[in-house]
Amino acid sequence: MVKKRDHLNKLLINWPKGVVAVQQWFTKRGISRQLAAKYCHSGWIKRIGQGGYIRSGDALALTGAVYALQIQLGFEAHVGGKTALELQGYGHFLPMKNMPEFHLFGRPGRRLPSWFLGAKWESKVRYHMLRLFPGKPEAGLEEISLGDYSIKVSSPERAALEMAELVPKEQSFEGAALLLEGLTTLRPALVQELLMTCRSIKAKRLFLFLAEKCGHAWVDKLDISKVRLGSGKRLIVRGGRLDKKYQITVPSDISREVP
C-alpha cells in the first residue's frame, strides 16, 4: 500500500497541471494499467479514453493533449495555422477561450491516437496531415509556454503559410486576409527560408499576394526571384477575378491597395 502511495505521489509531482497523461508515460513510471484503473476508481485521476488520463479536477484542454502527443509519445504534430496565431496573440480570441476550431498539423499517414479522437474537446479539432516543408520539416517551429508546460507551435511566419494553404476549404479568404494584416513584424529571413522550402505553389502565391496587399515593410526585404512559384493559374475563389501578377483568383471586391 505504501509503495502504491509512493508511486502516486511521484506521479502527481511530475505531472504538469492541465496535461493529459498516456499509459506509455505511466508505464515508464512503474504504473501499470491495473494500477491506473485503481487510481481512477479512487478518484485521483480520470480516464478520458483508451490509454488517456487527466488528474481529477483538471479541465480537459487541447493544449494539454498536444503536450502529451509531443513529449510523452514523440508524435510529430504541432499547432499551426490560425490557431498558432491566436495562441500567440494575433487572433480575436484569448488563448483557448471560445476558440471554435483548433488546427493541428501532423505527418501524412500518422493518425491521432484513439484517446485523442474519443475525447470531448472544447473546440472542433481540424487535423491536417500535410508535408508543406519536406526539406526542412522543423523550419519555423518554436515552443511557447502555457504556464506549467510548453508546446511546439508554428511561428507566425510558418502559421501564415499554413493558413494560406487551407484557403478556401478550411479557412476563409477574408479571415486569412484579416489575420495576415496584423502580421507587421514577420522576420524576413525566416519568411524567405519558408518560401523557398514550401512545396505548395498555391500557398506561396496567396501569401505573397496578401502580404503585398497589406503593404508590410518586410515584404521589400524578400528575394522573390529565389522562390519557386510554378506556372499556370490557380483557382482559389470561384467567381472571383484573376490577379495577373500571381495568377490566382481572388474575390472581385478585393484590391491590391493597402487597407
Buried (B, 14 or more C-beta within 10 A) or exposed (E): EEEBEEBBEEBEEEBBBBBBBBBEBBEEEEBEEEBBEBBBEEEBBBBBBEBBBBBEEBEBBBBBBBBBBBBBBEBBBBBBBBBBBBBBEBBEBEBBEEBEBBBBBBEEEEEBBEBBEEBEEBBEBBBBBBEBBEEEBEBBBBEBEBEEBBBBBBBBBBBBBBBBBBBBEBBBBEBBBBBBBBBEEBBBEBBBBBBBBBBBBBBBBBBBBBBBBBBBEBBEEBEEEEBEBEEEEBEBBEEBBEBEEBBBBBBEEBEEEEE
